[in-house]
Amino acid sequence: MIHTLGDKDGNAKGGFFLLDGQTFEPKGLWNHEPPKEKIMGHDFWYQPRHNIMISSELGAPNKFSKGFDPADMAKGFYGTKLHFWHWNERELFNSIDLGEDGAIPMEIRFLHNPDATDAYIVCAVGASVFHISLSKKGNWEAKRVIKIPHKIVKDWQLPFIPALITDCLISLDDKYLFITCYLHGDVRMYDISKPDEPKLVSQVFVGGSTLTDTVVKVTKDEELVKQPERQHVKGRALHGGPHMVQLSRDGKRLYVSLSIMTPWDKQFYPKLAEKGGVMILLDVSPTGMKLSQEFLIDFGTEPDGAVRAHEMRYPGGDCTSDIWV
């Protein structure tokens, strides 16, 4: 099943269509009837034992494909809602507007336990993580459990820099939540043994917009006492910010890509666009994460020129593609 982002003209339009698992031939729409209200599309996750699927909203392709303009937020070209679907009936039954803190809700992850009713959604510009759960009254709810403060800055595109949380992942044992902050440049690891009270375990900066060798000056930072330094692996300077992550099934190796999409990479990290992206590795233990100096895939040395990588998958299944029924 594929979640659509827009119509043929690039206007925001969320929908679901099916491809044959063997031939990849189109089989038609997943939902029998289109929603009564217009919705946007991006990610989705489902938990069949609870007859639930949740989808998120990015925005209009004809806007974000040209770069990020904050004015488009106020004009309604980006999303703020979660949509709740009956999995078996394939119908939308509720939507929740997450408001300003939920601006651009992106990746959704349920706990891997098929009986669990806990999930998380990361919100890019809202710089927040919401915990989604089923209440005792039988209603699906969303509560903000993580809020990353903006950095107040000089000599950047705006007077502040949001974290821009773009990806999240839950370890297969359901013990840890990992999130990426594309503009702040850090990867964070949270203990979610109490799903509605995540606790920060570790934070590693692998890039970002406020490094000491940039022109950006941070004038107010509620988390750091000084700007982080640029990281290097095998002599290669890391440009860009962490976007997608993938965790080994044993929970010991977290792979990270440092690119989101061409227009945004060019806008926020010109050197990334010029020199190409990389895939790096963070060693993971219960006490935290550490950038490995032994692993690097450099996409800047491709025969036809520098390129940038986005997503990572394990051929036999992984933390972001396996759903138990």
Legacy VTK file of the C-alpha trace (Angstrom):
# vtk DataFile Version 3.0
C-alpha trace
ASCII
DATASET POLYDATA
POINTS 325 float
0.000 0.000 0.000
1.245 3.482 -0.918
0.174 6.756 0.704
-0.090 9.594 -1.800
1.117 13.141 -1.166
-0.654 15.088 -3.898
-2.647 15.204 -7.109
-1.285 15.560 -10.641
-0.855 19.311 -10.134
1.089 18.965 -6.901
-1.732 20.056 -4.608
-1.884 18.279 -1.253
-4.116 15.213 -1.437
-3.767 12.188 0.819
-4.956 8.792 -0.367
-4.037 5.117 -0.420
-3.663 2.773 -3.358
-2.625 -0.840 -3.610
-0.063 -2.611 -5.761
0.039 -6.352 -6.370
2.733 -7.802 -4.112
4.188 -9.936 -6.913
3.698 -7.980 -10.136
3.460 -4.428 -8.722
0.463 -3.831 -10.965
-2.060 -1.301 -9.553
-5.043 -2.932 -7.843
-7.057 0.156 -6.957
-7.708 2.284 -3.909
-7.391 0.883 -0.386
-10.179 2.974 1.093
-13.541 2.132 -0.453
-14.895 5.674 -0.182
-12.904 8.936 -0.250
-12.930 10.899 3.043
-15.609 13.569 3.299
-12.965 16.134 4.215
-9.827 16.901 2.246
-6.765 15.391 3.907
-3.035 15.555 3.293
-0.767 12.547 3.176
2.627 11.323 4.299
3.227 8.328 6.599
0.989 5.617 8.068
1.176 2.722 10.490
-1.383 0.132 11.513
-2.067 -2.236 14.378
-4.466 -4.911 13.036
-5.384 -6.431 16.415
-6.916 -3.092 17.377
-8.484 -2.430 13.966
-6.581 0.851 13.671
-4.444 2.683 11.157
-3.077 6.198 11.698
-1.845 8.502 8.947
0.012 11.821 9.050
0.304 14.960 6.924
3.290 16.593 5.251
2.088 19.227 2.818
1.627 20.258 -0.792
4.276 18.818 -3.159
4.147 21.943 -5.309
5.366 23.862 -2.256
7.866 21.659 -0.415
9.450 20.484 -3.676
10.686 24.062 -4.189
12.205 24.420 -0.715
10.767 25.474 2.629
8.994 28.845 2.894
7.678 29.523 6.431
4.919 31.686 4.935
3.411 28.539 3.416
2.703 27.267 6.938
0.321 30.143 7.676
-1.324 29.706 4.272
-2.285 26.116 5.074
0.030 24.364 2.632
1.468 22.155 5.390
-0.353 19.761 7.686
-1.032 19.571 11.425
-3.415 16.594 11.670
-3.477 12.911 12.485
-6.102 10.741 10.814
-7.553 7.597 12.372
-8.898 4.790 10.176
-10.708 1.540 10.867
-8.277 -1.002 9.429
-10.834 -3.682 8.568
-13.537 -1.351 7.245
-10.996 0.902 5.486
-12.750 4.069 6.548
-11.723 7.317 8.247
-13.502 7.770 11.577
-11.629 10.609 13.303
-8.990 13.311 12.885
-7.033 15.225 15.527
-5.495 18.644 14.902
-2.213 18.795 16.845
-1.998 22.587 16.533
1.192 24.635 16.424
3.255 22.068 18.335
2.173 19.495 15.768
3.195 21.450 12.679
4.156 18.995 9.901
3.522 15.635 11.595
5.735 13.144 9.777
6.760 9.637 10.862
4.465 7.379 12.914
5.626 4.313 14.850
3.572 1.896 16.943
5.296 -0.302 19.492
6.173 -3.618 17.827
4.142 -5.631 20.330
1.001 -6.372 18.269
-1.163 -6.032 21.381
0.212 -2.576 22.243
-1.857 0.581 21.898
1.056 3.018 22.137
2.529 4.944 19.209
4.576 8.083 18.536
4.434 10.803 15.895
7.274 13.273 15.297
6.384 16.795 14.202
9.029 18.609 12.173
8.487 22.358 12.546
6.547 21.896 15.794
9.725 20.249 17.156
7.557 17.930 19.236
6.854 14.258 19.757
3.326 13.146 20.587
2.419 9.908 22.338
-0.665 8.285 20.811
-2.703 5.893 22.947
-6.097 4.290 23.388
-7.931 5.710 26.408
-9.948 3.671 28.897
-13.059 5.075 27.234
-11.963 3.599 23.903
-10.869 6.853 22.250
-7.552 7.367 20.470
-5.714 10.357 21.948
-2.485 12.266 21.288
-0.453 13.952 24.026
2.757 15.919 23.581
5.551 14.224 25.554
8.693 15.804 24.048
9.251 19.447 23.093
12.633 20.601 21.791
13.115 24.377 22.190
14.086 26.521 19.218
17.569 28.022 19.172
17.609 31.836 18.956
20.231 32.821 16.406
21.831 35.502 14.249
22.913 35.251 10.606
20.527 32.460 9.636
17.433 32.370 7.427
15.139 33.022 10.411
15.750 34.513 13.874
15.338 31.019 15.327
16.146 27.471 14.264
13.607 24.711 14.961
14.881 21.189 15.554
12.956 19.935 12.494
12.365 16.402 13.767
12.037 14.286 10.631
12.291 10.621 11.610
11.756 8.259 14.517
12.336 4.597 15.195
11.491 2.168 17.997
13.874 -0.664 18.858
12.468 -4.148 18.272
12.321 -4.798 22.009
10.166 -1.644 22.435
12.626 -0.201 24.970
13.984 2.812 23.098
12.771 5.593 20.813
15.252 7.300 18.477
14.561 10.655 16.773
16.498 12.860 14.353
16.723 16.664 14.355
17.648 17.699 10.813
18.375 21.386 11.531
19.771 21.124 15.077
21.944 18.235 13.904
21.485 15.712 16.690
20.176 12.176 17.089
18.384 11.462 20.372
17.706 8.224 22.225
14.872 7.949 24.757
13.942 5.269 27.264
10.235 4.494 26.690
9.728 1.834 29.361
6.933 4.200 30.424
5.533 5.093 26.981
3.879 8.318 28.107
7.030 9.511 29.926
10.036 9.174 27.589
13.388 9.868 29.261
16.386 11.187 27.327
19.252 8.680 27.509
21.696 10.006 24.915
22.211 12.794 22.388
24.871 12.843 19.635
25.509 15.719 17.237
26.454 14.553 13.750
25.782 17.793 11.822
23.417 20.746 11.975
23.101 24.444 11.245
24.847 25.868 14.318
28.290 24.271 14.170
31.239 26.397 15.245
32.650 26.651 11.718
29.466 28.256 10.321
28.485 31.931 10.331
25.475 31.230 12.535
25.692 32.571 16.080
23.440 31.162 18.780
22.301 33.865 21.190
19.985 31.698 23.300
20.076 27.936 23.737
18.032 26.279 26.482
19.938 22.995 26.150
23.587 23.618 25.229
26.216 25.886 26.769
28.229 26.112 23.539
27.773 25.423 19.846
28.818 21.932 18.739
31.838 21.265 16.528
31.762 19.603 13.130
32.286 15.852 13.204
34.623 13.897 10.932
34.714 10.185 10.134
37.740 8.684 8.380
38.860 12.205 7.533
35.537 13.098 5.878
33.735 16.179 7.223
30.035 15.514 7.869
27.758 18.059 6.194
23.990 18.237 6.512
21.734 17.021 9.275
20.480 13.600 10.379
17.311 12.535 8.629
16.467 8.834 8.343
17.642 6.143 10.743
17.676 2.347 10.759
18.535 0.129 13.724
20.033 -3.346 13.557
17.734 -6.050 14.868
19.970 -6.631 17.884
19.684 -2.922 18.764
23.437 -2.269 18.702
23.967 -0.344 15.445
22.036 2.752 14.384
22.611 3.808 10.767
21.977 7.460 9.892
21.617 9.321 6.580
22.368 13.060 6.407
20.020 14.216 3.651
16.287 14.894 3.423
15.496 15.973 -0.171
17.294 18.021 -2.804
15.521 21.410 -2.470
15.845 21.444 1.318
19.422 20.151 1.270
20.400 22.945 -1.115
18.563 25.547 0.968
19.925 24.612 4.381
23.192 22.798 3.617
24.789 23.973 0.332
28.001 22.039 1.026
25.986 18.834 1.432
24.477 19.390 -2.006
27.940 20.062 -3.418
29.951 17.332 -1.737
27.282 14.627 -1.471
25.828 12.767 1.456
27.076 10.020 3.726
25.741 7.153 5.773
27.234 6.889 9.247
26.921 4.547 12.203
26.184 5.172 15.858
27.129 2.393 18.262
24.260 1.854 20.702
24.210 0.463 24.228
21.783 0.861 27.151
23.919 3.772 28.370
23.818 5.718 25.112
25.156 6.254 21.586
28.602 6.973 20.182
29.656 7.964 16.650
31.675 5.138 15.108
34.965 6.052 13.462
35.098 2.679 11.690
32.099 2.993 9.348
31.388 5.444 6.525
29.653 5.247 3.167
30.546 8.330 1.143
28.069 9.107 -1.634
30.170 12.055 -2.752
32.578 9.814 -4.659
30.127 8.193 -7.087
31.392 7.837 -10.698
28.770 10.231 -12.092
29.162 12.827 -9.367
28.093 13.468 -5.800
24.694 12.136 -4.712
22.763 12.010 -1.441
21.120 9.003 0.213
17.782 8.983 1.982
16.331 5.700 3.301
17.883 2.472 4.603
16.393 -1.034 4.830
17.411 -4.502 6.009
16.537 -7.127 3.341
15.085 -9.522 5.910
12.938 -6.969 7.715
13.716 -4.225 10.191
12.416 -1.851 12.848
10.532 0.394 10.411
8.976 -2.115 8.027
7.859 -5.126 10.085
4.345 -5.185 11.561
3.208 -8.242 13.499
-0.408 -9.306 13.031
LINES 1 326
325 0 1 2 3 4 5 6 7 8 9 10 11 12 13 14 15 16 17 18 19 20 21 22 23 24 25 26 27 28 29 30 31 32 33 34 35 36 37 38 39 40 41 42 43 44 45 46 47 48 49 50 51 52 53 54 55 56 57 58 59 60 61 62 63 64 65 66 67 68 69 70 71 72 73 74 75 76 77 78 79 80 81 82 83 84 85 86 87 88 89 90 91 92 93 94 95 96 97 98 99 100 101 102 103 104 105 106 107 108 109 110 111 112 113 114 115 116 117 118 119 120 121 122 123 124 125 126 127 128 129 130 131 132 133 134 135 136 137 138 139 140 141 142 143 144 145 146 147 148 149 150 151 152 153 154 155 156 157 158 159 160 161 162 163 164 165 166 167 168 169 170 171 172 173 174 175 176 177 178 179 180 181 182 183 184 185 186 187 188 189 190 191 192 193 194 195 196 197 198 199 200 201 202 203 204 205 206 207 208 209 210 211 212 213 214 215 216 217 218 219 220 221 222 223 224 225 226 227 228 229 230 231 232 233 234 235 236 237 238 239 240 241 242 243 244 245 246 247 248 249 250 251 252 253 254 255 256 257 258 259 260 261 262 263 264 265 266 267 268 269 270 271 272 273 274 275 276 277 278 279 280 281 282 283 284 285 286 287 288 289 290 291 292 293 294 295 296 297 298 299 300 301 302 303 304 305 306 307 308 309 310 311 312 313 314 315 316 317 318 319 320 321 322 323 324
